[in-house]
């Protein structure tokens, strides 16, 4: 059993690093790819969040042979048959321009009365050479105009169930009350706690 509570997060997205670190707190030290000295852009070629998350974590583990995790997140809209889903970051093109993505989403929902959707995050962990998956879901709806300047991605048009604010109108601690990413991260932490409460000293 390892005593270190340091994990490499297989991402170059500093917003995601900040959200996960805030969700986990000081229990685990998260290192981004840049902090770990890894400068690669890992492809996401698969049709499911689970497969993309596994692709990323396996790539980093093959390079480092260190405990690591990755995540993939999709926005799934009922009226659009689950789109943009696994293609959320590239909804309007491979340049990952989220303003274009939001514009396309709002255009596709213009004639729809059903605005329900959800964010779904899948975290893939390799710990002691074993793979594990953790899922977090946040139900909500898409509003017709952007609100707020915080967050990233689709946050300005997504209002989580139980709130009247978009994610982009929330500070990170408030967002984490609802967050799909926080829910998946909580499951990750609980798993690590259950491995060995005494040795990990969480």
C-alpha positions in Angstrom: 0.0 0.0 0.0 1.3 3.4 -0.9 1.6 6.1 1.7 1.7 9.0 -0.8 -1.6 10.8 -1.3 -0.5 12.5 -4.5 -2.4 11.8 -7.7 -1.7 12.9 -11.3 -4.8 14.3 -12.9 -4.7 13.5 -16.7 -5.8 16.9 -17.9 -4.4 20.1 -19.2 -7.6 22.0 -18.2 -6.7 24.1 -15.2 -10.4 24.9 -14.5 -11.0 21.1 -14.0 -7.9 20.9 -11.8 -9.2 23.7 -9.6 -12.7 22.2 -9.3 -11.4 18.7 -8.4 -8.9 20.1 -5.9 -11.6 22.2 -4.3 -13.9 19.2 -4.2 -11.3 17.0 -2.6 -9.8 19.6 -0.3 -6.4 18.9 1.3 -6.9 15.2 1.5 -5.1 14.5 -1.8 -2.6 16.6 -3.6 -3.6 16.9 -7.3 -0.9 17.3 -9.9 -1.9 18.4 -13.4 -0.1 17.0 -16.4 2.0 20.2 -16.6 2.9 20.0 -13.0 4.0 16.4 -13.6 6.1 17.4 -16.5 3.9 15.8 -19.1 3.2 17.9 -22.2 0.8 16.0 -24.4 -2.8 16.4 -25.6 -4.5 13.1 -25.1 -7.1 12.2 -27.8 -10.7 11.5 -26.9 -11.8 9.3 -29.9 -14.5 7.1 -28.2 -18.3 7.2 -28.2 -18.7 7.1 -24.4 -17.4 9.1 -21.5 -16.2 6.0 -19.8 -14.1 4.9 -22.7 -12.5 8.4 -23.1 -11.7 8.6 -19.4 -10.1 5.2 -19.6 -8.1 6.2 -22.7 -6.7 9.2 -20.9 -5.8 7.5 -17.6 -4.2 4.5 -19.4 -2.1 6.8 -21.5 -0.7 8.6 -18.5 -0.2 5.5 -16.5 1.8 4.0 -19.4 4.0 7.0 -19.3 4.5 7.4 -15.6 3.6 4.1 -13.9 2.2 6.2 -11.1 -1.3 6.4 -9.5 -3.4 8.7 -11.6 -6.9 9.5 -12.7 -8.8 11.2 -15.5 -12.3 12.4 -16.1 -14.6 13.0 -19.0 -17.7 15.1 -18.8 -20.6 15.6 -21.1 -23.8 17.7 -21.2 -26.7 15.5 -22.1 -29.9 17.2 -23.3 -33.2 15.3 -23.4 -34.7 17.1 -26.4 -31.5 16.5 -28.4 -31.4 12.7 -27.7 -28.5 13.1 -25.3 -26.4 15.4 -27.4 -23.9 17.0 -27.2 -22.9 14.3 -24.8 -19.4 12.9 -25.4 -18.9 15.5 -28.1 -19.6 18.4 -25.7 -16.2 20.1 -26.0 -16.2 19.7 -29.8 -19.9 20.3 -30.4 -19.3 23.2 -32.8 -15.9 22.1 -34.1 -12.5 20.6 -33.2 -11.3 24.0 -32.0 -13.2 23.5 -28.7 -14.6 27.0 -28.7 -17.2 27.0 -26.0 -18.9 30.2 -27.2 -19.5 28.6 -30.5 -20.7 25.5 -28.6 -23.2 27.5 -26.6 -24.4 29.3 -29.7 -25.0 26.0 -31.4 -26.8 24.5 -28.4 -29.1 27.5 -28.0 -29.9 27.5 -31.7 -30.8 23.8 -31.6 -33.0 24.3 -28.6 -34.8 27.4 -30.0 -38.0 25.5 -30.9 -37.9 23.1 -27.9 -40.1 23.5 -24.8 -38.2 20.7 -23.0 -35.0 22.4 -21.7 -34.0 19.6 -19.3 -30.5 18.3 -19.3 -27.8 17.0 -17.1 -24.0 17.1 -16.7 -22.4 13.7 -16.3 -18.8 13.1 -15.2 -17.0 9.9 -15.2 -13.7 9.6 -13.3 -11.3 6.8 -14.1 -8.7 5.9 -11.5 -5.7 3.6 -11.7 -4.6 2.8 -8.2 -2.2 -0.1 -7.5 -2.5 -1.1 -11.2 -6.2 -1.6 -10.9 -8.8 0.5 -12.8 -11.9 2.0 -11.2 -14.8 4.2 -12.5 -16.8 6.8 -10.5 -19.8 8.7 -11.9 -21.4 12.0 -10.9 -24.6 13.5 -12.3 -26.1 17.0 -12.0 -29.7 17.4 -13.3 -30.8 20.8 -14.5 -32.0 22.9 -17.5 -30.7 25.1 -20.2 -31.8 28.7 -20.2 -32.2 30.8 -23.3 -29.5 33.5 -22.6 -26.1 33.4 -21.0 -25.7 34.6 -17.4 -22.6 34.9 -15.3 -18.9 35.1 -15.8 -17.5 32.3 -13.7 -16.8 28.7 -14.5 -16.2 27.5 -18.1 -17.8 25.6 -20.9 -21.6 25.5 -20.8 -21.8 27.0 -17.3 -23.4 30.3 -18.4 -26.5 28.5 -19.7 -26.9 25.7 -17.2 -29.1 26.0 -14.1 -28.8 23.1 -11.7 -32.0 21.6 -10.2 -32.6 23.3 -6.9 -31.1 26.7 -7.9 -32.1 29.8 -9.8 -28.5 30.6 -10.7 -26.4 29.3 -13.6 -23.1 27.6 -12.7 -21.4 30.7 -14.1 -23.1 32.9 -11.5 -21.8 30.8 -8.7 -18.5 30.8 -6.8 -16.7 27.5 -6.8 -17.9 26.4 -3.4 -21.5 27.1 -4.3 -21.1 25.3 -7.6 -19.6 22.3 -5.8 -22.8 21.9 -3.8 -24.5 20.8 -7.0 -21.6 19.8 -9.2 -21.4 16.5 -11.1 -17.6 16.7 -10.9 -17.8 17.1 -7.1 -20.1 14.1 -6.8 -17.7 11.9 -8.8 -14.7 13.3 -6.8 -16.5 12.4 -3.6 -16.8 8.8 -4.7 -13.1 8.8 -5.6 -12.2 10.1 -2.1 -14.5 7.6 -0.4 -12.9 4.8 -2.4 -9.4 5.8 -1.3 -10.6 6.2 2.3 -12.0 2.7 2.3 -8.8 1.2 0.9 -7.0 1.9 4.2 -8.2 4.6 6.6 -5.1 4.1 8.8 -2.4 4.1 6.1 -3.8 6.9 4.0 -4.6 9.1 7.0 -7.4 10.9 5.3 
